């Protein structure tokens, strides 16, 4: 259905362009030219040269403008070639879109004029025409890495995934909220915060005055602000940058990354929250596969072939996610044959090695682990009141190859329970506003957050999280 809808949209775009073709030089994107159902009149295409070669008295160019993984072939008279027409140069080609005699493409551009808009010094250009550059190599050039074929595919996928996530929530009645990047609270309570200071504050050593009169930080989560909004809009979501001052060089962590977060009012079941997580994952992924099949295939074929990411992804989309309790997870881990670096014990948090084993044990499909020990989780999670075990209604979604992808919970809506816990933690004064939410029309509610970069790692099979974000920020590295 999605493919049919996309085909109709492409045809309408093409018909509009055909109407414009009678005008002087209608401008086409490479994607539109490649998708043309028939030849067109005079057109203009702008982009960057991916290859140049002369053969049997004909000049061949491949150009790309970022709209497609595939390049558009340009054929021209050799007299149009000049010394600035090299790999990496920016060009504007005018001519006619004609039927291609080759099977690779339906059409090709027969050039009448080729203008080099921006020449490229190929000798010093770090990206070369031949050879597939490793992702850690192109990571050294944040200002140029988007010209790399793999990163180009990643950014198109990232764009479509962003749109798919927004569409999922809006189609299901959620209101999009812009939660603040600057905040005065530490949502997770982990203390891994970036504090904000003006340059004057940083220079003063004694009795400095805060710009906001209170210490301010870059947000680690929009959850608490979403809880405010859920008190008026029932279902809300946000999608934006979050920050963790975690001194880690691991393949799973960034200092700046994007989070998808949602909050649902009038829900008393953790299953409701889990269902939204599963539906979001499957709907967004199916949309990305429909909109970017060639880009996704590039990753599955060249970046992660050994991991059989394509087969694993199909399995995740076709099967219902597994659900186990934290207690069941501990029993599985204790009976496991491999020895873990971190011994699994009740009351201990799950480590990455534990998470990956649980997913493997459950058949390489995503696994919900729910009802974690009370003392492991933040103050806002709902007390299950289950006696000696003393757990909270929390859930983590574990996925193949990554481990934890989503984390969520029911929120503690009962004022006495929340007040007592904040009192014990010494946070009652700081979170008086949060207690107020429970005094004025409070309802049972819950929500979750999903790391966007980890989601992309999961569906594409990318090993390092630094390679699924345009400008990676991590400890000791802030290039560009």
C-alpha positions in Angstrom: 0.0 0.0 0.0 2.8 2.4 0.9 4.6 1.5 -2.3 1.5 2.2 -4.4 1.0 5.5 -2.6 4.6 6.5 -3.3 4.2 5.5 -6.9 1.2 7.7 -7.3 3.0 10.6 -5.7 6.0 10.2 -8.0 3.7 10.1 -11.0 2.0 13.3 -10.0 5.4 15.0 -9.5 6.5 13.8 -12.9 3.3 15.1 -14.5 3.9 18.5 -12.9 7.4 18.5 -14.2 6.2 17.5 -17.7 4.0 20.6 -17.6 7.1 22.7 -16.8 9.1 21.0 -19.5 7.6 23.3 -22.1 9.2 26.2 -20.2 13.0 26.9 -20.6 15.1 24.3 -18.8 12.9 22.7 -16.1 15.2 21.8 -13.2 15.1 18.1 -12.1 16.5 16.4 -9.1 18.5 13.2 -9.9 15.8 11.1 -8.2 13.1 12.6 -10.3 15.1 12.1 -13.5 15.8 8.5 -12.7 12.2 7.9 -11.9 10.9 9.5 -15.1 8.5 7.1 -16.9 9.4 8.6 -20.3 11.9 11.0 -21.9 11.4 14.7 -21.4 12.3 17.9 -23.1 14.9 20.5 -22.2 16.0 20.0 -18.5 18.7 21.1 -16.1 20.3 18.9 -13.5 22.7 20.2 -10.8 25.0 18.0 -8.7 28.4 16.6 -8.0 30.5 14.5 -10.3 31.0 10.9 -9.2 32.9 9.7 -12.3 34.2 11.0 -15.6 35.4 8.8 -18.5 35.7 9.1 -22.3 35.0 6.1 -24.4 34.7 5.7 -28.2 34.3 9.4 -28.8 31.7 9.9 -26.1 32.1 11.6 -22.7 30.3 9.9 -19.8 29.6 11.5 -16.5 27.8 10.2 -13.4 26.4 12.9 -11.2 24.5 12.9 -7.9 22.8 15.5 -5.9 22.1 13.6 -2.7 18.5 12.8 -3.6 19.2 9.2 -4.6 21.8 6.4 -4.0 21.9 6.0 -7.8 23.8 8.4 -10.1 22.4 9.9 -13.2 24.4 9.1 -16.3 25.2 12.0 -18.6 26.4 11.5 -22.1 28.1 14.3 -24.0 30.4 15.3 -26.8 34.1 15.1 -25.7 34.4 18.8 -26.6 32.4 19.7 -23.5 35.1 18.3 -21.2 37.6 20.7 -19.5 40.3 20.4 -16.9 37.9 21.4 -14.1 35.5 18.6 -14.9 36.8 16.1 -12.3 35.5 13.8 -9.6 34.0 15.8 -6.8 33.4 19.0 -8.9 30.0 20.6 -8.8 28.3 21.0 -12.2 25.2 22.2 -13.9 24.2 20.1 -16.9 21.6 21.2 -19.5 20.2 19.0 -22.2 17.5 16.4 -22.9 16.4 13.5 -20.9 16.4 10.6 -23.4 15.7 6.8 -23.3 18.8 4.9 -22.3 20.0 2.0 -24.4 21.4 0.4 -21.3 19.5 -1.7 -18.9 20.9 -0.1 -15.8 18.7 3.0 -16.1 15.5 3.9 -18.0 16.8 7.3 -19.0 20.0 9.3 -19.4 20.8 13.0 -19.9 22.1 13.9 -23.3 24.1 17.1 -22.5 24.1 20.2 -24.6 26.1 22.3 -22.0 28.1 21.4 -19.0 29.1 24.2 -16.6 31.5 23.6 -13.7 30.0 25.5 -10.8 32.7 24.5 -8.3 36.0 22.7 -9.2 37.4 20.1 -6.9 41.1 19.5 -6.2 41.1 15.7 -6.6 44.7 15.4 -5.4 44.0 16.7 -1.9 40.3 15.6 -1.7 40.3 12.9 1.0 37.5 10.9 -0.6 38.6 9.0 -3.6 36.5 7.8 -6.5 37.5 4.1 -6.3 37.4 2.1 -3.2 34.9 1.9 -0.3 36.1 4.0 2.5 35.8 2.5 6.1 33.4 4.5 8.3 36.0 5.3 10.8 38.1 6.8 8.1 35.4 9.2 6.8 34.6 10.1 10.4 37.8 12.1 10.4 36.3 14.6 7.9 33.0 15.8 9.4 32.8 18.6 6.8 33.1 16.2 3.9 31.8 12.8 5.1 28.3 13.5 3.8 29.8 13.2 0.2 30.6 9.6 1.0 28.1 7.2 -0.6 27.5 5.3 2.7 26.9 8.4 4.7 24.7 9.8 2.0 22.5 6.7 2.3 22.5 7.0 6.1 21.4 10.6 6.0 18.5 9.8 3.6 17.4 6.9 5.8 17.7 9.1 8.9 15.5 11.7 7.3 12.8 9.2 6.3 13.0 7.6 9.7 12.4 11.0 11.4 9.4 11.6 9.2 8.0 8.1 9.8 8.2 8.5 13.6 6.4 11.9 13.4 3.8 10.4 11.2 3.3 7.4 13.5 2.5 9.6 16.5 0.4 12.1 14.6 -1.6 9.4 12.9 -2.4 8.0 16.4 -3.5 11.3 17.9 -0.4 12.5 19.7 0.5 16.1 20.1 4.1 17.1 19.3 5.7 19.1 22.1 8.9 21.1 21.8 10.5 20.3 25.2 13.3 22.6 26.3 17.0 21.9 25.8 17.9 24.0 28.8 16.5 22.8 32.1 17.0 23.1 35.8 16.2 19.5 36.7 18.1 16.2 36.3 15.4 13.8 35.1 17.3 10.6 35.5 19.1 11.5 38.7 22.4 10.0 37.4 24.3 13.3 37.6 25.8 13.0 34.1 24.9 16.5 33.1 26.4 19.4 31.1 26.0 22.6 33.1 25.4 25.8 31.3 27.5 28.9 32.0 28.1 32.2 30.3 31.6 33.0 29.4 31.6 35.6 32.2 30.4 33.0 34.7 33.2 30.6 33.7 35.8 33.3 34.3 34.6 34.2 37.8 35.9 32.0 40.6 33.8 33.2 43.5 30.2 33.9 44.2 29.2 33.9 40.5 25.6 34.8 39.6 23.8 32.2 37.5 22.3 33.6 34.3 19.0 31.9 35.2 19.5 32.5 39.0 19.6 28.8 39.4 22.0 26.1 38.0 20.9 25.2 34.5 21.8 22.1 32.4 21.5 20.6 29.0 18.6 18.2 29.1 19.0 14.5 29.5 15.4 13.8 28.8 12.1 15.6 27.9 10.1 13.2 30.0 9.2 15.5 33.0 8.1 18.3 30.6 6.0 15.8 28.7 4.3 14.7 31.9 3.3 18.4 32.4 1.8 18.5 28.9 0.1 15.1 29.3 -2.0 16.7 32.0 -3.8 18.6 29.3 -3.3 16.8 26.0 -3.7 13.1 27.0 -1.1 11.8 24.4 2.1 13.8 23.7 5.5 13.1 22.2 8.8 14.9 21.6 11.8 14.2 19.4 14.9 16.2 19.9 18.5 16.3 21.1 19.5 15.1 24.6 22.9 15.2 26.3 24.8 13.0 28.7 28.2 13.9 30.1 29.3 10.3 30.2 33.1 9.9 29.8 32.8 7.0 27.4 34.5 6.1 24.2 32.3 3.0 23.7 30.5 2.1 20.4 27.1 2.6 22.2 27.4 6.1 23.7 27.3 9.7 22.5 27.4 13.0 24.4 24.7 14.4 22.2 22.1 12.2 20.6 18.4 12.2 19.7 15.5 10.8 21.7 12.0 9.9 20.8 9.8 10.2 23.9 6.1 9.7 24.5 3.7 10.1 27.3 0.2 8.5 27.6 -2.5 9.6 30.1 -5.3 7.5 31.4 -3.3 4.2 31.2 -2.9 1.8 34.1 -1.3 -1.0 32.2 2.4 -1.3 31.4 1.3 -3.4 28.5 -0.2 -0.3 26.9 3.2 1.4 26.9 4.9 -1.7 25.6 2.4 -2.0 22.7 3.2 1.6 21.6 6.9 0.8 21.7 6.4 -2.3 19.5 4.0 -0.5 17.1 6.4 2.4 16.7 9.3 0.2 15.9 7.5 -1.9 13.4 5.6 0.9 11.7 8.6 3.2 11.4 10.8 0.4 10.1 8.4 -0.7 7.5 8.1 2.8 6.2 11.8 3.2 6.0 12.1 -0.1 4.1 9.4 1.1 1.7 10.9 4.6 1.1 14.6 3.8 1.1 15.0 0.2 -0.1 18.3 0.7 -2.0 19.9 2.8 0.7 19.0 0.1 3.4 20.2 -2.6 1.1 23.6 -0.9 0.8 24.1 -1.3 4.6 22.8 -4.9 4.7 25.1 -5.8 1.8 28.3 -4.0 2.5 28.3 -2.7 6.1 26.9 -5.6 8.1 26.7 -8.7 5.8 28.2 -11.1 8.4 25.5 -10.2 10.9 22.7 -11.1 8.5 21.0 -7.9 9.5 18.4 -8.2 6.7 17.1 -11.6 7.8 17.2 -10.6 11.5 15.2 -7.4 10.7 12.6 -9.4 8.8 12.3 -11.7 11.8 11.8 -8.8 14.2 9.0 -7.3 12.0 7.1 -10.6 11.6 7.2 -11.8 15.2 5.5 -10.6 18.3 8.1 -9.2 20.8 8.8 -11.5 23.8 7.9 -10.4 27.3 9.7 -11.6 30.5 10.0 -10.2 34.0 13.2 -9.0 35.5 13.0 -12.1 37.9 12.7 -14.4 34.9 15.6 -12.7 33.2 17.8 -13.2 36.3 16.9 -16.9 36.3 17.8 -17.3 32.6 21.1 -15.5 33.1 22.1 -17.5 36.2 21.5 -20.8 34.3 23.4 -19.6 31.3 26.5 -21.6 30.2 28.8 -18.7 29.3 30.5 -16.9 32.2 29.7 -13.2 32.3 32.1 -10.4 33.3 29.4 -9.0 35.6 27.7 -11.7 37.7 23.9 -11.6 37.4 22.3 -11.1 40.8 18.9 -9.9 41.9 19.1 -6.1 42.5 21.8 -5.5 39.9 21.2 -3.7 36.7 21.4 -5.6 33.4 24.7 -5.1 31.6 25.1 -5.1 27.8 26.4 -8.6 27.9 23.3 -9.7 29.8 20.9 -7.9 27.4 22.5 -9.4 24.3 22.3 -12.9 25.8 18.7 -12.6 26.7 17.8 -11.5 23.2 19.8 -14.5 21.8 18.1 -16.8 24.3 14.7 -15.6 23.2 15.3 -16.4 19.5 16.9 -13.1 18.3 13.6 -11.1 18.5 13.1 -8.0 20.7 12.5 -8.7 24.4 10.6 -6.6 26.9 12.0 -7.0 30.4 9.6 -5.5 33.0 9.2 -5.0 36.8 12.7 -4.0 37.9 13.8 -3.7 41.5 12.6 -0.5 43.2 16.1 0.7 44.2 17.4 0.4 40.6 15.0 3.0 39.1 14.3 6.7 39.3 11.8 8.2 41.8 9.0 8.7 39.2 8.4 5.0 38.5 5.3 3.5 40.0 5.6 1.2 43.0 4.2 -2.2 42.4 3.7 -2.8 46.1 4.6 -6.5 45.7 6.1 -7.3 49.1 9.6 -8.5 49.6 10.7 -8.2 45.9 9.6 -4.6 45.9 9.6 -3.7 42.2 8.4 -0.8 40.0 6.4 -0.9 36.8 9.3 -0.3 34.6 10.2 -1.9 31.2 13.2 -2.0 28.9 13.1 -3.1 25.3 16.1 -5.1 24.3 16.9 -5.7 20.6 19.4 -7.9 18.7 22.9 -6.5 18.3 22.3 -3.5 20.5 20.8 -4.4 23.8 18.6 -1.7 25.4 16.7 0.4 22.8 13.8 1.8 24.8 13.1 2.4 28.4 9.7 3.2 30.0 7.4 2.9 32.9 4.2 3.7 34.5 4.6 7.0 36.5 3.8 7.2 40.2 0.6 9.2 40.2 -0.3 8.7 43.9 0.8 11.7 45.9 1.6 10.0 49.2 3.9 7.4 47.5 5.7 10.0 45.4 6.0 12.5 48.3 7.5 9.8 50.6 10.1 8.8 48.0 11.1 12.3 47.2 11.4 13.0 51.0 13.7 10.1 51.5 15.9 11.2 48.5 16.0 14.8 49.8 14.4 16.0 46.6 11.0 17.2 47.8 11.7 20.9 47.6 13.3 20.7 44.2 10.3 18.8 42.8 7.5 20.6 44.5 6.1 21.4 41.1 6.1 17.7 40.2 4.1 17.0 43.4 1.6 19.7 42.3 0.8 17.7 39.2 -0.5 15.0 41.5 -2.7 17.5 43.4 -4.5 19.0 40.5 -6.3 16.5 38.3 -3.7 13.7 38.3 -4.4 10.5 36.3 -2.6 7.2 35.9 -0.1 7.6 33.1 3.1 6.2 31.6 5.6 6.7 28.8 8.9 5.7 27.3 12.0 7.0 25.4 13.8 5.5 22.4 17.3 6.4 21.4 17.1 7.3 17.7 20.7 6.5 16.9 20.4 3.1 18.5 17.3 2.5 16.5 19.3 3.2 13.3 22.1 0.9 14.4 19.5 -1.8 15.0 17.8 -1.7 11.6 21.0 -1.1 9.6 23.5 -3.3 11.5 26.0 -0.4 12.1 28.4 -1.4 14.8 29.5 2.1 16.0 26.9 4.7 17.0 29.2 7.5 15.9 28.4 6.4 12.3 24.7 7.0 12.4 24.7 10.7 13.3 25.8 13.6 11.1 28.2 15.2 13.6 29.1 12.8 16.4 29.9 14.3 19.8 31.7 12.2 22.4 34.3 12.6 25.1 37.4 14.3 23.9 35.9 14.9 20.4 33.9 17.8 19.2 35.0 18.2 15.6 33.4 21.1 13.6 
